[in-house]
Amino acid sequence: MDNDHKQTTSVPSGIASLLAYFIPFLGGVFFLVLEKENRLVRFHSVQSILLWIVFVVLSAIFSWIPVLNVLLYLFVLAVWVFMMYQALMERMYELPVIGKIAMRQVSGNEEE
């Protein structure tokens, strides 16, 4: 974790990580492309992208059942706010499944 504090951008890592979630999908792509050094920002960027892909797929699946779709939206809203808080506090909180994928993308083949 020696390169956690190195940064390519001048945006503080907590703010950059938060923005990766705050601007759905595009924020993650933006900071993933711009930030080459900071693992925290890259991790949250990848996890944000994966979170929104999963959300869009599940939303498409459940769109024909309005009650399930509303519950899905509420759940995703809660996860979204929680992850923005974790990012702002500069914590590498891994969501189930996609968090491990994001960590592998950021770390290469290393195991954490």
C-alpha positions as CSV (number, residue, x, y, z in Angstrom):
1,M,0.0,0.0,0.0
2,D,2.9,2.3,-0.5
3,N,1.3,4.1,-3.4
4,D,-2.0,4.8,-1.6
5,H,-1.0,8.4,-1.0
6,K,0.5,9.2,-4.4
7,Q,-1.9,10.9,-6.7
8,T,-2.1,11.8,-10.4
9,T,-4.8,14.4,-9.8
10,S,-4.9,17.3,-7.4
11,V,-8.3,16.3,-6.1
12,P,-8.1,14.9,-2.5
13,S,-8.5,11.2,-2.6
14,G,-11.6,11.1,-0.3
15,I,-13.4,13.7,-2.6
16,A,-12.3,11.9,-5.8
17,S,-13.5,8.6,-4.4
18,L,-16.8,10.1,-3.4
19,L,-17.3,11.7,-6.8
20,A,-16.7,8.3,-8.5
21,Y,-20.0,7.3,-6.8
22,F,-21.8,10.6,-6.8
23,I,-21.8,10.9,-10.6
24,P,-23.2,7.4,-11.5
25,F,-21.0,5.4,-13.9
26,L,-19.4,8.4,-15.5
27,G,-17.7,9.5,-12.3
28,G,-16.1,6.1,-11.9
29,V,-14.9,6.1,-15.6
30,F,-13.6,9.6,-15.3
31,F,-11.5,9.0,-12.2
32,L,-10.4,5.5,-13.4
33,V,-9.0,7.1,-16.5
34,L,-7.4,10.2,-14.8
35,E,-6.0,8.6,-11.6
36,K,-3.1,6.3,-12.3
37,E,-1.4,6.2,-8.8
38,N,-3.9,6.3,-6.0
39,R,-5.3,2.8,-5.2
40,L,-8.1,4.1,-3.1
41,V,-9.5,6.3,-5.9
42,R,-9.0,3.5,-8.5
43,F,-10.7,0.9,-6.2
44,H,-13.8,3.1,-5.6
45,S,-13.9,4.0,-9.3
46,V,-14.0,0.4,-10.4
47,Q,-16.4,-0.6,-7.7
48,S,-18.7,2.3,-8.6
49,I,-18.7,1.3,-12.3
50,L,-19.5,-2.3,-11.4
51,L,-22.2,-1.2,-8.9
52,W,-24.1,0.8,-11.5
53,I,-23.8,-2.0,-14.1
54,V,-25.3,-4.5,-11.7
55,F,-28.0,-2.0,-10.8
56,V,-28.9,-1.4,-14.5
57,V,-29.1,-5.1,-15.2
58,L,-31.2,-5.8,-12.1
59,S,-33.4,-2.9,-12.9
60,A,-34.0,-4.2,-16.4
61,I,-34.8,-7.7,-15.0
62,F,-37.2,-6.4,-12.3
63,S,-38.8,-3.6,-14.4
64,W,-41.9,-5.7,-15.1
65,I,-42.6,-6.0,-11.4
66,P,-43.1,-2.5,-10.0
67,V,-42.9,-3.4,-6.3
68,L,-39.6,-5.3,-6.7
69,N,-38.2,-2.4,-8.8
70,V,-39.1,0.1,-6.1
71,L,-37.5,-2.1,-3.5
72,L,-34.4,-2.4,-5.7
73,Y,-34.2,1.4,-6.1
74,L,-34.4,1.9,-2.3
75,F,-31.8,-0.7,-1.7
76,V,-29.4,0.8,-4.2
77,L,-30.0,4.3,-2.8
78,A,-29.0,3.0,0.6
79,V,-25.9,1.3,-0.8
80,W,-25.0,4.3,-2.8
81,V,-25.2,6.7,0.2
82,F,-23.3,4.2,2.3
83,M,-20.5,3.8,-0.3
84,M,-20.2,7.6,-0.8
85,Y,-19.7,7.9,3.0
86,Q,-17.1,5.1,3.0
87,A,-15.3,6.7,0.1
88,L,-15.3,10.1,1.7
89,M,-13.8,8.6,4.9
90,E,-11.1,7.0,2.7
91,R,-12.0,3.4,3.6
92,M,-11.7,0.6,1.1
93,Y,-15.0,-1.1,1.9
94,E,-15.6,-4.0,-0.4
95,L,-19.1,-4.8,-1.5
96,P,-19.9,-8.5,-1.8
97,V,-18.7,-10.0,-5.1
98,I,-18.0,-6.7,-6.9
99,G,-15.7,-5.5,-4.2
100,K,-13.4,-8.4,-4.7
101,I,-13.5,-7.9,-8.5
102,A,-12.6,-4.2,-8.0
103,M,-9.8,-5.1,-5.7
104,R,-8.3,-7.6,-8.2
105,Q,-8.5,-4.9,-10.9
106,V,-6.7,-2.4,-8.8
107,S,-4.1,-4.8,-7.3
108,G,-3.5,-6.9,-10.3
109,N,-3.3,-10.5,-9.3
110,E,-2.2,-9.8,-5.8
111,E,-4.3,-11.1,-2.9
112,E,-5.1,-8.6,-0.2
